[in-house]
């Protein structure tokens, strides 16, 4: 089924998105990145989320230049205008904050050591 056929959006592999997030919370960054990369696919909702998850995970790991390149490539691929880029950036920042908050609640440390 096409992702947007008949006005419907294909969800894709939401379990993988959730698992990647759990891996990132557990400081298993390389595994989280690999799963997000596997799941990333702009044709499904989960794939689009995974694409942005990758940016969040890279920033969380301090790999800022790599995160910036990934976000720029995504924005170019979707032809994001300035407003969409700003909205996406805010979403990435919020997701990073949520990731670190969840990690701190579970492990008493917001960052990986």
NUVOLUM-796847 format. One record per residue: residue number from 1; x, y, z of N, C-alpha, C in turn; residue in one letter. Coordinates in steps of 0.05 Angstrom, whole numbers, plus 5000, padded with zeros to 4 digits. Atoms other than C-alpha are relative to their C-alpha. Layout:
N
<r><pos>NUM</pos><n_east>X</n_east><n_north>Y</n_north><n_up>Z</n_up><ca_east>X</ca_east><ca_north>Y</ca_north><ca_up>Z</ca_up><c_east>X</c_east><c_north>Y</c_north><c_up>Z</c_up><code>A</code></r>
...
END
This chain:
113
<r><pos>1</pos><n_east>5017</n_east><n_north>4976</n_north><n_up>5000</n_up><ca_east>5000</ca_east><ca_north>5000</ca_north><ca_up>5000</ca_up><c_east>5018</c_east><c_north>5025</c_north><c_up>5000</c_up><code>X</code></r>
<r><pos>2</pos><n_east>4985</n_east><n_north>4975</n_north><n_up>5000</n_up><ca_east>5026</ca_east><ca_north>5069</ca_north><ca_up>4984</ca_up><c_east>4994</c_east><c_north>5015</c_north><c_up>5026</c_up><code>X</code></r>
<r><pos>3</pos><n_east>5002</n_east><n_north>4987</n_north><n_up>4974</n_up><ca_east>5038</ca_east><ca_north>5111</ca_north><ca_up>5045</ca_up><c_east>4976</c_east><c_north>5019</c_north><c_up>5002</c_up><code>X</code></r>
<r><pos>4</pos><n_east>5021</n_east><n_north>4980</n_north><n_up>4998</n_up><ca_east>4986</ca_east><ca_north>5164</ca_north><ca_up>5028</ca_up><c_east>4976</c_east><c_north>4993</c_north><c_up>4982</c_up><code>X</code></r>
<r><pos>5</pos><n_east>5023</n_east><n_north>5008</n_north><n_up>5017</n_up><ca_east>4937</ca_east><ca_north>5124</ca_north><ca_up>4985</ca_up><c_east>4974</c_east><c_north>5005</c_north><c_up>5014</c_up><code>X</code></r>
<r><pos>6</pos><n_east>5027</n_east><n_north>4996</n_north><n_up>4990</n_up><ca_east>4865</ca_east><ca_north>5143</ca_north><ca_up>4994</ca_up><c_east>4999</c_east><c_north>5017</c_north><c_up>5025</c_up><code>X</code></r>
<r><pos>7</pos><n_east>5000</n_east><n_north>4982</n_north><n_up>4977</n_up><ca_east>4883</ca_east><ca_north>5196</ca_north><ca_up>5045</ca_up><c_east>5009</c_east><c_north>4988</c_north><c_up>5026</c_up><code>X</code></r>
<r><pos>8</pos><n_east>4991</n_east><n_north>5014</n_north><n_up>4976</n_up><ca_east>4911</ca_east><ca_north>5145</ca_north><ca_up>5093</ca_up><c_east>5031</c_east><c_north>5003</c_north><c_up>5002</c_up><code>X</code></r>
<r><pos>9</pos><n_east>4972</n_east><n_north>4999</n_north><n_up>4995</n_up><ca_east>4980</ca_east><ca_north>5149</ca_north><ca_up>5124</ca_up><c_east>5008</c_east><c_north>4973</c_north><c_up>5011</c_up><code>X</code></r>
<r><pos>10</pos><n_east>4989</n_east><n_north>5025</n_north><n_up>4990</n_up><ca_east>5019</ca_east><ca_north>5084</ca_north><ca_up>5133</ca_up><c_east>5016</c_east><c_north>5006</c_north><c_up>5025</c_up><code>X</code></r>
<r><pos>11</pos><n_east>4986</n_east><n_north>4996</n_north><n_up>4975</n_up><ca_east>5044</ca_east><ca_north>5079</ca_north><ca_up>5204</ca_up><c_east>5029</c_east><c_north>4990</c_north><c_up>4999</c_up><code>X</code></r>
<r><pos>12</pos><n_east>4973</n_east><n_north>5012</n_north><n_up>5001</n_up><ca_east>5104</ca_east><ca_north>5035</ca_north><ca_up>5189</ca_up><c_east>5006</c_east><c_north>4986</c_north><c_up>5026</c_up><code>X</code></r>
<r><pos>13</pos><n_east>4991</n_east><n_north>5016</n_north><n_up>4978</n_up><ca_east>5145</ca_east><ca_north>5001</ca_north><ca_up>5243</ca_up><c_east>5003</c_east><c_north>5017</c_north><c_up>5026</c_up><code>X</code></r>
<r><pos>14</pos><n_east>5000</n_east><n_north>4984</n_north><n_up>4976</n_up><ca_east>5125</ca_east><ca_north>5039</ca_north><ca_up>5306</ca_up><c_east>5014</c_east><c_north>4986</c_north><c_up>5023</c_up><code>X</code></r>
<r><pos>15</pos><n_east>4985</n_east><n_north>5015</n_north><n_up>4979</n_up><ca_east>5154</ca_east><ca_north>4984</ca_north><ca_up>5350</ca_up><c_east>5030</c_east><c_north>5005</c_north><c_up>4998</c_up><code>X</code></r>
<r><pos>16</pos><n_east>4971</n_east><n_north>4994</n_north><n_up>5003</n_up><ca_east>5223</ca_east><ca_north>4997</ca_north><ca_up>5321</ca_up><c_east>5006</c_east><c_north>5028</c_north><c_up>5010</c_up><code>X</code></r>
<r><pos>17</pos><n_east>4996</n_east><n_north>4972</n_north><n_up>4990</n_up><ca_east>5215</ca_east><ca_north>5072</ca_north><ca_up>5336</ca_up><c_east>5001</c_east><c_north>4999</c_north><c_up>5031</c_up><code>X</code></r>
<r><pos>18</pos><n_east>5000</n_east><n_north>5002</n_north><n_up>4971</n_up><ca_east>5198</ca_east><ca_north>5055</ca_north><ca_up>5408</ca_up><c_east>5025</c_east><c_north>4986</c_north><c_up>5011</c_up><code>X</code></r>
<r><pos>19</pos><n_east>4977</n_east><n_north>5015</n_north><n_up>4992</n_up><ca_east>5254</ca_east><ca_north>5005</ca_north><ca_up>5414</ca_up><c_east>5026</c_east><c_north>5017</c_north><c_up>4998</c_up><code>X</code></r>
<r><pos>20</pos><n_east>4977</n_east><n_north>4982</n_north><n_up>5004</n_up><ca_east>5305</ca_east><ca_north>5055</ca_north><ca_up>5386</ca_up><c_east>5001</c_east><c_north>5020</c_north><c_up>5023</c_up><code>X</code></r>
<r><pos>21</pos><n_east>5000</n_east><n_north>4981</n_north><n_up>4978</n_up><ca_east>5283</ca_east><ca_north>5105</ca_north><ca_up>5438</ca_up><c_east>5009</c_east><c_north>4988</c_north><c_up>5026</c_up><code>X</code></r>
<r><pos>22</pos><n_east>4992</n_east><n_north>5014</n_north><n_up>4975</n_up><ca_east>5291</ca_east><ca_north>5054</ca_north><ca_up>5494</ca_up><c_east>5030</c_east><c_north>4995</c_north><c_up>5000</c_up><code>X</code></r>
<r><pos>23</pos><n_east>4971</n_east><n_north>5004</n_north><n_up>5003</n_up><ca_east>5361</ca_east><ca_north>5038</ca_north><ca_up>5468</ca_up><c_east>5015</c_east><c_north>5026</c_north><c_up>5006</c_up><code>X</code></r>
<r><pos>24</pos><n_east>4987</n_east><n_north>4975</n_north><n_up>4995</n_up><ca_east>5379</ca_east><ca_north>5111</ca_north><ca_up>5469</ca_up><c_east>4999</c_east><c_north>5008</c_north><c_up>5030</c_up><code>X</code></r>
<r><pos>25</pos><n_east>5002</n_east><n_north>4994</n_north><n_up>4971</n_up><ca_east>5353</ca_east><ca_north>5120</ca_north><ca_up>5540</ca_up><c_east>5020</c_east><c_north>4983</c_north><c_up>5016</c_up><code>X</code></r>
<r><pos>26</pos><n_east>4981</n_east><n_north>5018</n_north><n_up>4987</n_up><ca_east>5396</ca_east><ca_north>5061</ca_north><ca_up>5560</ca_up><c_east>5029</c_east><c_north>5005</c_north><c_up>4992</c_up><code>X</code></r>
<r><pos>27</pos><n_east>4973</n_east><n_north>4993</n_north><n_up>5009</n_up><ca_east>5457</ca_east><ca_north>5095</ca_north><ca_up>5529</ca_up><c_east>5012</c_east><c_north>4980</c_north><c_up>4980</c_up><code>X</code></r>
<r><pos>28</pos><n_east>4991</n_east><n_north>5018</n_north><n_up>5021</n_up><ca_east>5462</ca_east><ca_north>5043</ca_north><ca_up>5474</ca_up><c_east>4997</c_east><c_north>5014</c_north><c_up>4973</c_up><code>X</code></r>
<r><pos>29</pos><n_east>5003</n_east><n_north>4980</n_north><n_up>5022</n_up><ca_east>5470</ca_east><ca_north>5099</ca_north><ca_up>5423</ca_up><c_east>5004</c_east><c_north>4987</c_north><c_up>4973</c_up><code>X</code></r>
<r><pos>30</pos><n_east>4995</n_east><n_north>5011</n_north><n_up>5027</n_up><ca_east>5501</ca_east><ca_north>5060</ca_north><ca_up>5366</ca_up><c_east>4978</c_east><c_north>4981</c_north><c_up>4991</c_up><code>X</code></r>
<r><pos>31</pos><n_east>5022</n_east><n_north>5017</n_north><n_up>5007</n_up><ca_east>5446</ca_east><ca_north>5008</ca_north><ca_up>5369</ca_up><c_east>4975</c_east><c_north>5016</c_north><c_up>4994</c_up><code>X</code></r>
<r><pos>32</pos><n_east>5023</n_east><n_north>4983</n_north><n_up>5005</n_up><ca_east>5393</ca_east><ca_north>5062</ca_north><ca_up>5373</ca_up><c_east>5002</c_east><c_north>5013</c_north><c_up>4973</c_up><code>X</code></r>
<r><pos>33</pos><n_east>4996</n_east><n_north>4988</n_north><n_up>5026</n_up><ca_east>5423</ca_east><ca_north>5097</ca_north><ca_up>5313</ca_up><c_east>4996</c_east><c_north>4980</c_north><c_up>4977</c_up><code>X</code></r>
<r><pos>34</pos><n_east>5003</n_east><n_north>5020</n_north><n_up>5021</n_up><ca_east>5426</ca_east><ca_north>5033</ca_north><ca_up>5273</ca_up><c_east>4971</c_east><c_north>4993</c_north><c_up>4995</c_up><code>X</code></r>
<r><pos>35</pos><n_east>5028</n_east><n_north>5007</n_north><n_up>5003</n_up><ca_east>5354</ca_east><ca_north>5016</ca_north><ca_up>5287</ca_up><c_east>4984</c_east><c_north>5024</c_north><c_up>4988</c_up><code>X</code></r>
<r><pos>36</pos><n_east>5014</n_east><n_north>4976</n_north><n_up>5012</n_up><ca_east>5331</ca_east><ca_north>5088</ca_north><ca_up>5271</ca_up><c_east>5006</c_east><c_north>5001</c_north><c_up>4971</c_up><code>X</code></r>
<r><pos>37</pos><n_east>4992</n_east><n_north>4999</n_north><n_up>5028</n_up><ca_east>5370</ca_east><ca_north>5085</ca_north><ca_up>5206</ca_up><c_east>4985</c_east><c_north>4978</c_north><c_up>4984</c_up><code>X</code></r>
<r><pos>38</pos><n_east>5015</n_east><n_north>5022</n_north><n_up>5013</n_up><ca_east>5337</ca_east><ca_north>5018</ca_north><ca_up>5188</ca_up><c_east>4971</c_east><c_north>5007</c_north><c_up>4996</c_up><code>X</code></r>
<r><pos>39</pos><n_east>5029</n_east><n_north>4994</n_north><n_up>4999</n_up><ca_east>5268</ca_east><ca_north>5046</ca_north><ca_up>5204</ca_up><c_east>4994</c_east><c_north>5025</c_north><c_up>4984</c_up><code>X</code></r>
<r><pos>40</pos><n_east>5005</n_east><n_north>4974</n_north><n_up>5013</n_up><ca_east>5277</ca_east><ca_north>5115</ca_north><ca_up>5172</ca_up><c_east>4990</c_east><c_north>4995</c_north><c_up>4971</c_up><code>X</code></r>
<r><pos>41</pos><n_east>5013</n_east><n_north>5002</n_north><n_up>5027</n_up><ca_east>5232</ca_east><ca_north>5120</ca_north><ca_up>5111</ca_up><c_east>4979</c_east><c_north>5021</c_north><c_up>4999</c_up><code>X</code></r>
<r><pos>42</pos><n_east>5018</n_east><n_north>4978</n_north><n_up>5002</n_up><ca_east>5197</ca_east><ca_north>5183</ca_north><ca_up>5092</ca_up><c_east>4972</c_east><c_north>4993</c_north><c_up>4991</c_up><code>X</code></r>
<r><pos>43</pos><n_east>5026</n_east><n_north>5008</n_north><n_up>5010</n_up><ca_east>5139</ca_east><ca_north>5143</ca_north><ca_up>5065</ca_up><c_east>4981</c_east><c_north>4991</c_north><c_up>5022</c_up><code>X</code></r>
<r><pos>44</pos><n_east>5017</n_east><n_north>5008</n_north><n_up>4978</n_up><ca_east>5112</ca_east><ca_north>5123</ca_north><ca_up>5133</ca_up><c_east>5003</c_east><c_north>5019</c_north><c_up>5024</c_up><code>X</code></r>
<r><pos>45</pos><n_east>4998</n_east><n_north>4983</n_north><n_up>4976</n_up><ca_east>5097</ca_east><ca_north>5160</ca_north><ca_up>5198</ca_up><c_east>5023</c_east><c_north>4992</c_north><c_up>5017</c_up><code>X</code></r>
<r><pos>46</pos><n_east>4978</n_east><n_north>5010</n_north><n_up>4983</n_up><ca_east>5145</ca_east><ca_north>5116</ca_north><ca_up>5238</ca_up><c_east>5027</c_east><c_north>5006</c_north><c_up>4986</c_up><code>X</code></r>
<r><pos>47</pos><n_east>4975</n_east><n_north>4995</n_north><n_up>5014</n_up><ca_east>5198</ca_east><ca_north>5125</ca_north><ca_up>5184</ca_up><c_east>5008</c_east><c_north>5029</c_north><c_up>5002</c_up><code>X</code></r>
<r><pos>48</pos><n_east>4994</n_east><n_north>4972</n_north><n_up>4996</n_up><ca_east>5193</ca_east><ca_north>5200</ca_north><ca_up>5188</ca_up><c_east>5009</c_east><c_north>5007</c_north><c_up>5028</c_up><code>X</code></r>
<r><pos>49</pos><n_east>4992</n_east><n_north>4996</n_north><n_up>4972</n_up><ca_east>5198</ca_east><ca_north>5198</ca_north><ca_up>5263</ca_up><c_east>5028</c_east><c_north>4989</c_north><c_up>5004</c_up><code>X</code></r>
<r><pos>50</pos><n_east>4973</n_east><n_north>5012</n_north><n_up>4997</n_up><ca_east>5258</ca_east><ca_north>5152</ca_north><ca_up>5259</ca_up><c_east>5022</c_east><c_north>5017</c_north><c_up>4988</c_up><code>X</code></r>
<r><pos>51</pos><n_east>4981</n_east><n_north>4982</n_north><n_up>5013</n_up><ca_east>5292</ca_east><ca_north>5200</ca_north><ca_up>5212</ca_up><c_east>5008</c_east><c_north>5023</c_north><c_up>5019</c_up><code>X</code></r>
<r><pos>52</pos><n_east>4994</n_east><n_north>4979</n_north><n_up>4980</n_up><ca_east>5286</ca_east><ca_north>5255</ca_north><ca_up>5265</ca_up><c_east>5011</c_east><c_north>4990</c_north><c_up>5025</c_up><code>X</code></r>
<r><pos>53</pos><n_east>4988</n_east><n_north>5013</n_north><n_up>4977</n_up><ca_east>5302</ca_east><ca_north>5207</ca_north><ca_up>5321</ca_up><c_east>5030</c_east><c_north>4999</c_north><c_up>4997</c_up><code>X</code></r>
<r><pos>54</pos><n_east>4971</n_east><n_north>5002</n_north><n_up>5006</n_up><ca_east>5369</ca_east><ca_north>5197</ca_north><ca_up>5289</ca_up><c_east>5014</c_east><c_north>5026</c_north><c_up>5007</c_up><code>X</code></r>
<r><pos>55</pos><n_east>4989</n_east><n_north>4974</n_north><n_up>4994</n_up><ca_east>5382</ca_east><ca_north>5272</ca_north><ca_up>5294</ca_up><c_east>5002</c_east><c_north>5004</c_north><c_up>5031</c_up><code>X</code></r>
<r><pos>56</pos><n_east>5001</n_east><n_north>4997</n_north><n_up>4971</n_up><ca_east>5362</ca_east><ca_north>5271</ca_north><ca_up>5368</ca_up><c_east>5022</c_east><c_north>4983</c_north><c_up>5013</c_up><code>X</code></r>
<r><pos>57</pos><n_east>4980</n_east><n_north>5018</n_north><n_up>4989</n_up><ca_east>5406</ca_east><ca_north>5211</ca_north><ca_up>5383</ca_up><c_east>5029</c_east><c_north>5010</c_north><c_up>4995</c_up><code>X</code></r>
<r><pos>58</pos><n_east>4973</n_east><n_north>4990</n_north><n_up>5006</n_up><ca_east>5466</ca_east><ca_north>5242</ca_north><ca_up>5348</ca_up><c_east>5006</c_east><c_north>5025</c_north><c_up>5018</c_up><code>X</code></r>
<r><pos>59</pos><n_east>4996</n_east><n_north>4977</n_north><n_up>4982</n_up><ca_east>5457</ca_east><ca_north>5307</ca_north><ca_up>5387</ca_up><c_east>5005</c_east><c_north>4991</c_north><c_up>5028</c_up><code>X</code></r>
<r><pos>60</pos><n_east>4997</n_east><n_north>5010</n_north><n_up>4973</n_up><ca_east>5450</ca_east><ca_north>5268</ca_north><ca_up>5451</ca_up><c_east>5028</c_east><c_north>4990</c_north><c_up>5004</c_up><code>X</code></r>
<r><pos>61</pos><n_east>4973</n_east><n_north>5011</n_north><n_up>4999</n_up><ca_east>5516</ca_east><ca_north>5235</ca_north><ca_up>5436</ca_up><c_east>5022</c_east><c_north>5021</c_north><c_up>4996</c_up><code>X</code></r>
<r><pos>62</pos><n_east>4980</n_east><n_north>4978</n_north><n_up>5004</n_up><ca_east>5550</ca_east><ca_north>5302</ca_north><ca_up>5423</ca_up><c_east>5011</c_east><c_north>5000</c_north><c_up>4971</c_up><code>X</code></r>
<r><pos>63</pos><n_east>4991</n_east><n_north>5002</n_north><n_up>5028</n_up><ca_east>5557</ca_east><ca_north>5286</ca_north><ca_up>5349</ca_up><c_east>4984</c_east><c_north>5021</c_north><c_up>4983</c_up><code>X</code></r>
<r><pos>64</pos><n_east>5016</n_east><n_north>4977</n_north><n_up>5010</n_up><ca_east>5530</ca_east><ca_north>5355</ca_north><ca_up>5329</ca_up><c_east>5003</c_east><c_north>5004</c_north><c_up>4970</c_up><code>X</code></r>
<r><pos>65</pos><n_east>4996</n_east><n_north>4996</n_north><n_up>5029</n_up><ca_east>5561</ca_east><ca_north>5362</ca_north><ca_up>5260</ca_up><c_east>4985</c_east><c_north>4979</c_north><c_up>4984</c_up><code>X</code></r>
<r><pos>66</pos><n_east>5014</n_east><n_north>5022</n_north><n_up>5013</n_up><ca_east>5534</ca_east><ca_north>5294</ca_north><ca_up>5240</ca_up><c_east>4969</c_east><c_north>5004</c_north><c_up>5002</c_up><code>X</code></r>
<r><pos>67</pos><n_east>5029</n_east><n_north>4994</n_north><n_up>4996</n_up><ca_east>5465</ca_east><ca_north>5312</ca_north><ca_up>5269</ca_up><c_east>4991</c_east><c_north>5022</c_north><c_up>4981</c_up><code>X</code></r>
<r><pos>68</pos><n_east>5007</n_east><n_north>4977</n_north><n_up>5017</n_up><ca_east>5465</ca_east><ca_north>5378</ca_north><ca_up>5231</ca_up><c_east>4998</c_east><c_north>4991</c_north><c_up>4971</c_up><code>X</code></r>
<r><pos>69</pos><n_east>5000</n_east><n_north>5010</n_north><n_up>5027</n_up><ca_east>5482</ca_east><ca_north>5343</ca_north><ca_up>5166</ca_up><c_east>4975</c_east><c_north>4983</c_north><c_up>4994</c_up><code>X</code></r>
<r><pos>70</pos><n_east>5024</n_east><n_north>5017</n_north><n_up>5003</n_up><ca_east>5426</ca_east><ca_north>5292</ca_north><ca_up>5176</ca_up><c_east>4975</c_east><c_north>5017</c_north><c_up>4999</c_up><code>X</code></r>
<r><pos>71</pos><n_east>5023</n_east><n_north>4983</n_north><n_up>5000</n_up><ca_east>5376</ca_east><ca_north>5346</ca_north><ca_up>5192</ca_up><c_east>4998</c_east><c_north>5016</c_north><c_up>4974</c_up><code>X</code></r>
<r><pos>72</pos><n_east>5000</n_east><n_north>4984</n_north><n_up>5024</n_up><ca_east>5397</ca_east><ca_north>5388</ca_north><ca_up>5133</ca_up><c_east>4991</c_east><c_north>4982</c_north><c_up>4976</c_up><code>X</code></r>
<r><pos>73</pos><n_east>5007</n_east><n_north>5018</n_north><n_up>5022</n_up><ca_east>5391</ca_east><ca_north>5328</ca_north><ca_up>5086</ca_up><c_east>4970</c_east><c_north>4994</c_north><c_up>5001</c_up><code>X</code></r>
<r><pos>74</pos><n_east>5029</n_east><n_north>5005</n_north><n_up>4997</n_up><ca_east>5322</ca_east><ca_north>5313</ca_north><ca_up>5113</ca_up><c_east>4983</c_east><c_north>5024</c_north><c_up>4991</c_up><code>X</code></r>
<r><pos>75</pos><n_east>5015</n_east><n_north>4976</n_north><n_up>5008</n_up><ca_east>5299</ca_east><ca_north>5385</ca_north><ca_up>5105</ca_up><c_east>5001</c_east><c_north>5004</c_north><c_up>4970</c_up><code>X</code></r>
<r><pos>76</pos><n_east>4998</n_east><n_north>4998</n_north><n_up>5029</n_up><ca_east>5324</ca_east><ca_north>5386</ca_north><ca_up>5034</ca_up><c_east>4982</c_east><c_north>4980</c_north><c_up>4986</c_up><code>X</code></r>
<r><pos>77</pos><n_east>5015</n_east><n_north>5021</n_north><n_up>5012</n_up><ca_east>5291</ca_east><ca_north>5320</ca_north><ca_up>5018</ca_up><c_east>4970</c_east><c_north>5007</c_north><c_up>5000</c_up><code>X</code></r>
<r><pos>78</pos><n_east>5028</n_east><n_north>4994</n_north><n_up>4998</n_up><ca_east>5223</ca_east><ca_north>5345</ca_north><ca_up>5041</ca_up><c_east>4993</c_east><c_north>5029</c_north><c_up>4991</c_up><code>X</code></r>
<r><pos>79</pos><n_east>5004</n_east><n_north>4973</n_north><n_up>5009</n_up><ca_east>5233</ca_east><ca_north>5415</ca_north><ca_up>5013</ca_up><c_east>4988</c_east><c_north>5018</c_north><c_up>5021</c_up><code>X</code></r>
<r><pos>80</pos><n_east>5010</n_east><n_north>4985</n_north><n_up>4978</n_up><ca_east>5222</ca_east><ca_north>5446</ca_north><ca_up>5081</ca_up><c_east>5006</c_east><c_north>5030</c_north><c_up>4997</c_up><code>X</code></r>
<r><pos>81</pos><n_east>4995</n_east><n_north>4971</n_north><n_up>5001</n_up><ca_east>5212</ca_east><ca_north>5521</ca_north><ca_up>5081</ca_up><c_east>5009</c_east><c_north>5009</c_north><c_up>5028</c_up><code>X</code></r>
<r><pos>82</pos><n_east>4989</n_east><n_north>4989</n_north><n_up>4975</n_up><ca_east>5237</ca_east><ca_north>5566</ca_north><ca_up>5137</ca_up><c_east>4982</c_east><c_north>4993</c_north><c_up>5024</c_up><code>X</code></r>
<r><pos>83</pos><n_east>5019</n_east><n_north>5006</n_north><n_up>4978</n_up><ca_east>5175</ca_east><ca_north>5556</ca_north><ca_up>5180</ca_up><c_east>5001</c_east><c_north>4970</c_north><c_up>5007</c_up><code>X</code></r>
<r><pos>84</pos><n_east>4999</n_east><n_north>5029</n_north><n_up>4995</n_up><ca_east>5178</ca_east><ca_north>5480</ca_north><ca_up>5173</ca_up><c_east>5027</c_east><c_north>4993</c_north><c_up>5013</c_up><code>X</code></r>
<r><pos>85</pos><n_east>4974</n_east><n_north>5006</n_north><n_up>4988</n_up><ca_east>5252</ca_east><ca_north>5479</ca_north><ca_up>5189</ca_up><c_east>5001</c_east><c_north>5009</c_north><c_up>5029</c_up><code>X</code></r>
<r><pos>86</pos><n_east>5000</n_east><n_north>4990</n_north><n_up>4972</n_up><ca_east>5241</ca_east><ca_north>5521</ca_north><ca_up>5252</ca_up><c_east>4982</c_east><c_north>4981</c_north><c_up>5017</c_up><code>X</code></r>
<r><pos>87</pos><n_east>5017</n_east><n_north>5018</n_north><n_up>4985</n_up><ca_east>5184</ca_east><ca_north>5475</ca_north><ca_up>5273</ca_up><c_east>5014</c_east><c_north>4973</c_north><c_up>5005</c_up><code>X</code></r>
<r><pos>88</pos><n_east>4986</n_east><n_north>5025</n_north><n_up>4997</n_up><ca_east>5226</ca_east><ca_north>5413</ca_north><ca_up>5261</ca_up><c_east>5023</c_east><c_north>5003</c_north><c_up>5021</c_up><code>X</code></r>
<r><pos>89</pos><n_east>4979</n_east><n_north>4995</n_north><n_up>4981</n_up><ca_east>5284</ca_east><ca_north>5443</ca_north><ca_up>5300</ca_up><c_east>4989</c_east><c_north>5001</c_north><c_up>5029</c_up><code>X</code></r>
<r><pos>90</pos><n_east>5013</n_east><n_north>5000</n_north><n_up>4974</n_up><ca_east>5238</ca_east><ca_north>5457</ca_north><ca_up>5359</ca_up><c_east>4992</c_east><c_north>4972</c_north><c_up>5009</c_up><code>X</code></r>
<r><pos>91</pos><n_east>5008</n_east><n_north>5028</n_north><n_up>4994</n_up><ca_east>5211</ca_east><ca_north>5386</ca_north><ca_up>5356</ca_up><c_east>5024</c_east><c_north>4983</c_north><c_up>5008</c_up><code>X</code></r>
<r><pos>92</pos><n_east>4976</n_east><n_north>5015</n_north><n_up>4994</n_up><ca_east>5282</ca_east><ca_north>5358</ca_north><ca_up>5356</ca_up><c_east>5010</c_east><c_north>5008</c_north><c_up>5028</c_up><code>X</code></r>
<r><pos>93</pos><n_east>4991</n_east><n_north>4990</n_north><n_up>4974</n_up><ca_east>5301</ca_east><ca_north>5401</ca_north><ca_up>5416</ca_up><c_east>4982</c_east><c_north>4989</c_north><c_up>5023</c_up><code>X</code></r>
<r><pos>94</pos><n_east>5019</n_east><n_north>5010</n_north><n_up>4980</n_up><ca_east>5238</ca_east><ca_north>5380</ca_north><ca_up>5454</ca_up><c_east>5005</c_east><c_north>4970</c_north><c_up>5004</c_up><code>X</code></r>
<r><pos>95</pos><n_east>4996</n_east><n_north>5028</n_north><n_up>4998</n_up><ca_east>5251</ca_east><ca_north>5307</ca_north><ca_up>5438</ca_up><c_east>5026</c_east><c_north>4993</c_north><c_up>5015</c_up><code>X</code></r>
<r><pos>96</pos><n_east>4975</n_east><n_north>5004</n_north><n_up>4986</n_up><ca_east>5323</ca_east><ca_north>5312</ca_north><ca_up>5463</ca_up><c_east>4996</c_east><c_north>5005</c_north><c_up>5030</c_up><code>X</code></r>
<r><pos>97</pos><n_east>5006</n_east><n_north>4994</n_north><n_up>4972</n_up><ca_east>5298</ca_east><ca_north>5344</ca_north><ca_up>5528</ca_up><c_east>4984</c_east><c_north>4977</c_north><c_up>5012</c_up><code>X</code></r>
<r><pos>98</pos><n_east>5016</n_east><n_north>5023</n_north><n_up>4990</n_up><ca_east>5246</ca_east><ca_north>5288</ca_north><ca_up>5536</ca_up><c_east>5017</c_east><c_north>4975</c_north><c_up>5004</c_up><code>X</code></r>
<r><pos>99</pos><n_east>4982</n_east><n_north>5024</n_north><n_up>4998</n_up><ca_east>5299</ca_east><ca_north>5234</ca_north><ca_up>5523</ca_up><c_east>5017</c_east><c_north>5002</c_north><c_up>5025</c_up><code>X</code></r>
<r><pos>100</pos><n_east>4983</n_east><n_north>4996</n_north><n_up>4977</n_up><ca_east>5345</ca_east><ca_north>5263</ca_north><ca_up>5575</ca_up><c_east>4985</c_east><c_north>5000</c_north><c_up>5026</c_up><code>X</code></r>
<r><pos>101</pos><n_east>5017</n_east><n_north>5001</n_north><n_up>4976</n_up><ca_east>5289</ca_east><ca_north>5273</ca_north><ca_up>5625</ca_up><c_east>4993</c_east><c_north>4972</c_north><c_up>5008</c_up><code>X</code></r>
<r><pos>102</pos><n_east>5007</n_east><n_north>5028</n_north><n_up>4995</n_up><ca_east>5267</ca_east><ca_north>5201</ca_north><ca_up>5618</ca_up><c_east>5024</c_east><c_north>4984</c_north><c_up>5010</c_up><code>X</code></r>
<r><pos>103</pos><n_east>4976</n_east><n_north>5013</n_north><n_up>4992</n_up><ca_east>5339</ca_east><ca_north>5177</ca_north><ca_up>5624</ca_up><c_east>5007</c_east><c_north>5007</c_north><c_up>5029</c_up><code>X</code></r>
<r><pos>104</pos><n_east>4994</n_east><n_north>4991</n_north><n_up>4973</n_up><ca_east>5349</ca_east><ca_north>5218</ca_north><ca_up>5687</ca_up><c_east>4981</c_east><c_north>4988</c_north><c_up>5020</c_up><code>X</code></r>
<r><pos>105</pos><n_east>5020</n_east><n_north>5013</n_north><n_up>4982</n_up><ca_east>5285</ca_east><ca_north>5190</ca_north><ca_up>5718</ca_up><c_east>5007</c_east><c_north>4971</c_north><c_up>5005</c_up><code>X</code></r>
<r><pos>106</pos><n_east>4994</n_east><n_north>5029</n_north><n_up>4998</n_up><ca_east>5309</ca_east><ca_north>5119</ca_north><ca_up>5705</ca_up><c_east>5028</c_east><c_north>4995</c_north><c_up>5012</c_up><code>X</code></r>
<r><pos>107</pos><n_east>4972</n_east><n_north>5006</n_north><n_up>4993</n_up><ca_east>5384</ca_east><ca_north>5126</ca_north><ca_up>5718</ca_up><c_east>5013</c_east><c_north>5020</c_north><c_up>5018</c_up><code>X</code></r>
<r><pos>108</pos><n_east>4989</n_east><n_north>4978</n_north><n_up>4984</n_up><ca_east>5394</ca_east><ca_north>5190</ca_north><ca_up>5758</ca_up><c_east>5022</c_east><c_north>5016</c_north><c_up>4985</c_up><code>X</code></r>
<r><pos>109</pos><n_east>4981</n_east><n_north>4984</n_north><n_up>5017</n_up><ca_east>5436</ca_east><ca_north>5218</ca_north><ca_up>5700</ca_up><c_east>4986</c_east><c_north>5006</c_north><c_up>4974</c_up><code>X</code></r>
<r><pos>110</pos><n_east>5012</n_east><n_north>4992</n_north><n_up>5025</n_up><ca_east>5409</ca_east><ca_north>5257</ca_north><ca_up>5641</ca_up><c_east>5017</c_east><c_north>4993</c_north><c_up>4976</c_up><code>X</code></r>
<r><pos>111</pos><n_east>4982</n_east><n_north>5005</n_north><n_up>5022</n_up><ca_east>5470</ca_east><ca_north>5242</ca_north><ca_up>5599</ca_up><c_east>5014</c_east><c_north>4972</c_north><c_up>5003</c_up><code>X</code></r>
<r><pos>112</pos><n_east>4986</n_east><n_north>5026</n_north><n_up>4999</n_up><ca_east>5507</ca_east><ca_north>5178</ca_north><ca_up>5581</ca_up><c_east>5029</c_east><c_north>5005</c_north><c_up>5010</c_up><code>X</code></r>
<r><pos>113</pos><n_east>4973</n_east><n_north>4997</n_north><n_up>4989</n_up><ca_east>5573</ca_east><ca_north>5167</ca_north><ca_up>5617</ca_up><c_east>5019</c_east><c_north>4981</c_north><c_up>4987</c_up><code>X</code></r>
END
